[in-house]
Every structure is written in structure tokens, then in C-alpha cells.
Amino acid sequence: MGNTTYKITAKFCFICLVLSLPTACIEEIDTASFTYEKLLVVDANISDQAKAHEVRLFYTSPIDGDVDDTFNAATGATVWVEDNLGIRTYFTEQSSGNYLSSASFAGEAGKSYTLFITTREGKRYQSSVEKLVPAPEITEIYNRFVVEPVGQEAISTPGIQFFIDVEDDSQSTQFYRYEWTDAYQIIVPFPKKWEAVYDNDVWYFFEVNEDISECYRESRFDEVVLGTSINNINRELLEVPIKFSAASEFDITTMYSIEVTQRAISAEAYSYYRKIELFNESNGSLFDKQQGVIVGNISSIDSPPDEKVLGYFEASGESSKRVFLELSDLDQEVFEYVYQPCVGSSIIEYEYSMKTFYEAGDLPSEVRPVEIPVRERYELFDYRPWSGVKYFAYKQCVDCRKRGSLQKPEWWQ
């Protein structure tokens, strides 16, 4: 669950704590009129996979307060998960407000789990009982070109939508939550061998001793993605939309990989996430009428018993599938809209000075205003010191670090 639930909850906390606002948008907002409650927020998930599971604890902040994670972290708490047999697994605080289990801990399908928290101040909280059920395997991940409408505006965004199918949904639940991570492989056609540096009206040339031809850019989910087979008599999950990428943001030159994680959750957890999903889809603002705080499955053991606690403790079965896709594996219709600066791009061989190049001094004065912005998009990538000949190409095509990181993901094949 990690940062995603935090972003969703933090956004909701921020808005829902506003109880009354002026309706005239030209008036300055008086933050002193806001009613603020300091509420505990819990972001917790365990699964049937052996790994270090995380519980994050922090507090809401006032609308004009500090929203820094560390400042609002609930530190010094005692945190454990207890199964239906009374076996406890303790979580140790690794950083401010972040509590981790041992790397060998894994929930067991068929067992039920409860989260317990005792804060540094001695306040006690516990979740409702969550039964862990296994998740079916993801059958297929595939993509399709789509044009997605943007809000209620008369505009649309062309892009690529990734879907999954699950053909064998024979488990004990029909409710699912999805996470994804992906990575773009970026290989530039004209890797930089020489660097030109401008300093104090002088251009200096240096050889580049680092391979900057191949980079990767990773991203991960930042929204709620849900699925259910409740309306399917065959209990199949077909064409579940997982991730949409606008064509303008789909930066790939060679290969793309996406991993989808499917979590089998309870009907109560599904209802909780669905409320958050609907709230985020409303495109509401601070001036819209709020429906109140979305409370999860965690409550106070001590007085007052009606204290609001935000967040959710989830126990879920987990299954994952990763695919590696070459350009030919993607819906080719999307490439009519994808910006590919290096496809068909050419190089410029130039024998004059760098100053002359960027000022277009080799061209008639009347065409320079047009040519100078074009040349600003180019960058030196090779140089012949003995002859003074220089080679230029588009900036995005000579140094992959402009579009990603040299660090190759450990899981990349």
C-alpha cells in the first residue's frame, strides 16, 4: 500500500477538515475560521508474501500547517499484528512513523488478522478482524490505444491503456485492489562522447568517459485501482483497466515493462477504497459540500470510543505478473501521437565555432531569428580535435540522463 494510500488519505484529510467556507471566490480564505482535529492516520497492509511489511502512522495537519511526513509522524508507538490463534508479529520503527515487520513474515491464507497500536502517549487502537484469502493468478496483461476524456471539458487525451484478465477467479472473495510499477528503457542513438562547457565566454571540450547511452525511468501507481467479479456469473475478471498513459508521456525507445500486483481484499475494504475512488473522481474543490470523513476499520480502544481514525488495515492475498514489451508489442495506433524526437532525426556536422553555431553566425542575418531557436535544441555529442569538426544532435538523443537514470532496475531481464 505504501505511499499511495498516504497520498489519497492526506488529500482527503486536508479537504474534509474544512467545515465551512465563504462562497465568493474573490475573497481571501481566512484559515483561522477552519475547525481542525488532530487525527491518527494508519496506512497498513500485510499479504501472504514473505517480505518486510509496513505500517505507517502519522497525524493530520491543519490546512495552514506543516505537511512534512517527518514532522507529522507518529513516532515511538508499539505496533503488532495478531492472528486468530493469538500469535503476535511485532513491527519495529525503522524511520519516523514507519514500522516494519521482519523480512520473513508472511500472512497465511485462511487466517484472520488484527492490527494493534499503542501510541507513545499510551492511546490504544485496534482494527477490525481481516481474513486473508489467496489471490488468483493474473492470466494476461495487454494494451490498447484509447482516447480518454478529460473531466467534463470538451477535450480528450490519446494514449495507451493497459488491461488484465483473470480467467480463474475461484477464490473466497470477488473484490480486488491493484498496484503497478513500470519502467521505460531509453537508448539514445547518438551517445555523447564529448562534452562542450561554456565558461566565461570560452567553450571548453572534454571527453566523456561514462556510458550514457542507456537509461531507465521507473514509475508506480498513485491512485486507487479496483476490480470485482461480483456481476460475472463465471467469476472471471476481464478487461480490468489498470494504467492509462497519455501518448505525450509515453517515453519509450526500445522496451517497456509493467508489473501488476493483484490483492484479494474483503468486501469491507473494497467499500472503503471505492468511497475514496469516488471522492477523487468527483473533481471537487474546497468549495464543494463535503460528505464527511471516510473512516476505515480502525477504532480507539480507549475513551472517547467515537474518536475518528483515518486509514485502513488490509490483509490480502497477493499475486503478481510482469511483462516485457518491445515497441512492436504495443498498439501501433498510439505511435501516431507519441512524441519520438530521435526517430528519423539527423545530425549536424559543423566546422565553425560553438559561438557561431548557436548564434547562427554562418547564416544570413535575416534567417537567424528563425534558426537560433532550432539550434538551441541541439547539443554537441562528438568532436574531432585535430580538425575542429563538431557533431550535433537533438539534446534528448545524445544523453539518456535527460530522460531517465543510468541505474538499471534489479529485476530488468
N, C-alpha and C positions, 0 to 999 in steps of 0.2 A: 504494500500500500504506500508506504513511504511518503515522499513529498507531495504526491498528488492529492491525497485526502487533506493534507495540511493546506494546500492552496485553496481547495474548494471550501473547507471549513473556515479558514481565515477570512475569505471573501464574504462568506455568509455572516460570520460573526460581526464583521465590520459594518455591514449594512443593517443587520437586524437589530443592532443595539440603538439605532436611531428610531425613537418613538414618535417624534413629531417634528415636522419641518415646515418652513414657510413655502408657500406655493409660488411666489413671484421669483422667477429665476434670476432677476436682475438684482435681487437683494443679496447682501453678503451673509453667508451662513454663520450664525452665532453658535460656536461649538459649546459655549457654556450652558446652552439650553438642552444639551443631549443628556439622556439618562444612561449611565454606564454601570454594568455589572461585571465584576471580575469573575469570569467563568473558567473552569478547567476544561481543556480540550485534549482528547485522547485519540491518538492515531495508532491502532494496534491490529496486527494480523499475524496469525500462525497458520501454517499449512502442513501437509503431510510430506513435505520435502525436508531432508536433513540440511539445515543451514542455520546461520545466526538470524533469528527472527527479532524484529524490532518493535518496541513500544516507545512512542514519542509523547511526551507530556509538556504542555505549555499552557499559558493563560492568555485570554483575550486582552486586548489593549484598547484604551479609549480612542475615539476617532482622530484625536489630535496627539496621540501618544506615540511612543517608540514601537515600531513593529518588528524590531530585530529579534531573530529567533533566540539568541543567547539571552537577551535582556528579559524576555517573557518566558523562558524555560522554567519548568517545574523541576527543580533540582533536589537531590537528596531524598528522593522517595524510595520506598520499598515496593517492589513490583514482582508479582509472581502469577503464574497460570496454574490452575489446579484442575485435574481431570476428575471424572466421575468416580474414580477409585480413591480419590484423596491424595494422589501423587502430585507434588508441587514441583514446578520448574521456575527457578528464580531468574530474574533479569538484572544484569549489572549495568550501572550507569557508565557509559564509555565516554560521553561528552555531555555538555549541558542539556538535560532533558531527554537524552537518547539512551534508552535501556535495551541491552541486547541479551539474548539467551546464548547458551553455548552453541558452537557450530554443529554439534552432533544432535541437537534437539529436533525432533520431528513429531508432529501430531499423528495420531493413529485413526484411521477411518473407523467409524462406529462408536468412537468415544466422544464424550461431551466435555467441554472446557469452559472455565470461568476465569475471568481476569480479576485480580485483586490489586488495589493500590492503596498505600498509606503514605500520605504526603509528609514532608519534613515537619509540618505543623501538627501532625497527628490525625488529620482528617482521613477518613476511610471511605473507599469507594469499591464497588464491585459491578461486574457486568451481569447480564442475564446469561443463562446457560446456552452455549452454542454447540450444536452437534456437528462433527466433521464428517462429511461424506466425500467419497472419491469423485474425481472429475473424469469424464470420458476423454479419450484422445481426440485431438483435432485431426480431422480427415484431410483437409486440403486448405491451403492459402492461395488465393488468386486475386487478380486485379482486373479493373475495368475502367475505361475512360468515362467520366461523368462530367456534367456541368451542374455545379451546386449553386442554388440560390443563396444570396447573402441577405439574411434578415428579411425585412419587408420592403427593401429597396428594389427598384427595377433594374438590378444588376445581377450578374451571375459570374461564377468563377469556374473555368475549366480546370480539370485536374484528374488525378488518378485515385480511385477508391479501392482499398484492399478489403476483401471479404474472407470469411472462413466458413467451412461446412463441417458439421459434426453428424455423422450418419448413425452412430450408435450411442444414443442418449438413454442408456438403461440404468442409470444410477438412481439414487434416492432423492434427487432434487431436480427441479426443472428451471432453476434460476442460476444465472451465471454473471460474473463480472470479468472484464477483460483488461489486460495490460499489454503494452507492446514496447519494444525497443527496436531501433533500426540503425543502419549505418550506410553511408554512401561512400563508395570508393571513387576517388578523384585522381586521375592520372593526366598530367599535363603533357601536351605534345612537344613543347619546346622548353625542356627543363633548363633553368638558369645555370650557366657555367661561370659567368662573370657578373659582378655587381658594380654599378656605377653610383657613386656617392657624391652629392653636391655639397660643398662646404666652403663658405667664404669666397664665393664667386669662382670656385675652381672645381672641376669634375675629377674625381679620383676613381681608378679602376682596380678592383680586387677579384681574384679568383675565388669562386665558391667551392668549398671543399666538402659540402654537405649535399647528400642526395635529397633534393626537394621536388622530385618528380611524382611521388605517390603519397597521397594523404587520405584520411578518413574523417568523416563527420558523423557523429552519433547524436541521436535524439531519443526521447522517450515520451510516453503518454503524459498528458497534463489535463485530462478530462475524464469524466465517468463514461464508461462504455459497458452497456448491459445487454444481456440476451436472455430469452426464455423460450422454452419449447412447450409452454403450457397450452397453447392453442393448436398444437400439432398432434394429431392422433397417433402418428408414428414416432413421436418424441424425438424427431430429428431437429437439428439446428441448421438451417440452410440460409446462405447469403446473409450472414451476420456482418454488418458493416463495422470494421474495426478502426481503420485510419483513412482519412482523406488528406491528400497532399495537393495543394494548388500547383498547377503546372509551372508557374513562375518561381516556385520554391523547390521544385524537384530537381536538385542539382546532382546529376549523375553523369559520369563519363564512361564507366566501364562496367561496374557491378553494383548491385544493391542487395541488402539483406534485411529481412524483418523477422523478428521472433514474436510470437503471440503467446501469452500465458492466459489460460482459462482457469477461473476459480469457481468451483461449485459452492454456492452460498445458500443460506436459508432464505425462506420467503420473507422473513422479517428484515434481513439485511438487504434484500432486493428492494423492499418497500422504502427503506431508508435512503438507499442510493438513488432510487427513482425520484424521490422528492427533491434531492439535490440536483439531479439532472434536469428536472422540470424547472427548477428555480433558475439554473444557469441558462436555460433555453428561453426564458421569458424576456431576455434583453431589457430587464428592468433597470431602473436607476434609483438613486437615493430618494427621489421624489415620488416613487410609486408606493402605493399602500403595501406594507409588508404583512405577511401572514403569520409572523411569529418565528421563534427559534426552532430549528429542526433538531430535536433531541434524539440521541441514539439509544443504545441499550445499556448505558452505564448510569448508575444512580449512587447517591450518597447513602452510606450505612448509618451515619450519624445524623444529628439534628442540624439543620432542618431537612427532613426527608424529601421535600419537594425542590431541593436545590437543583438547578439546571446544570447538566454536564453535557458538553458537546463532543461529537465524535462517535466512533463505533469500534467495538472489539469483534473482529471477524475470525472465525475458524473455518478454513476452506480446504477442500481437496484441490490439487493443482496439477495441470498438465500443460506442456509447452510444445511448440513446434516452430522450427526455424527453417526458412527457405533462403537460398541464394539465387538471385535473378540477374541474368545478363540483359542487355538492352533489348535483345530480340524476344525476351520473355515478357516484356511489358506491352500493354495495349498500345499499338503503334499510333493510334489516333491522337494520343496525348502529345506526341512529339511535334505536332503542328503548332503547339502552344508553348512548349518548353524552350526556355532561353538557353542556347548552347553556343557560347561565344567562340569556342575553339573549333567547331565543326566548319570546315571549309575556310578557316582563317589563314591568312598568308603572313609571311614575314617580310620585313623591310630591310634590305641591305643598304647601308649608308656609310659614306666615306668622309663626310664632313664632321664638324664638332658636335658635341652634345647640345651646346647652346644653340647652334644653328638649327639642329633638328627640332627642338622644342619651340623655337621661335619661328620656325618655317622660313628661316632666312635664305634658303636656297630657292624660294618661290617668289613670284611677283607680289608686290605689296597688296594688290587688290584681292588676292585669294588667301592671304594669310589669316584673316579673321575666321575663315571657314575651316582652314586646315589645322590651325593650332589646337582647337578642342579635340580634333580627331587624333592628333599625335599625342595628346595628353593621356590617351587610353593605352599607349604603347610603353613598353619597358625594355631596356637592354637585357638580352639574355646570353649573348656571345660577343666575343671581341677578338680581333687579331692585332696584337700589339705591334708587330713588325710592319704592318701595312696601314693601321689605323681604321680598318673596316669594322663597322659595328653592325650587329644584327638585333632587330627589334621585333617584338610580337605583343599581342594583347596581354595586359598585366595578368589576367586570370589564367593565361595559358603558359606562363613561364615559372610560376611559383605556386605550388599546390597549397602552401600555407595560407594563401589568401582565401581559400575556400574550405579549409579543414585543418587537421592536425597530423603530424608525422607519426603519432602513436597509433600503431596498428592494434585493433581490439584483440584480446587474447583468444576469443572464440572464432575469429575470422579464419576460414579454412585456407 
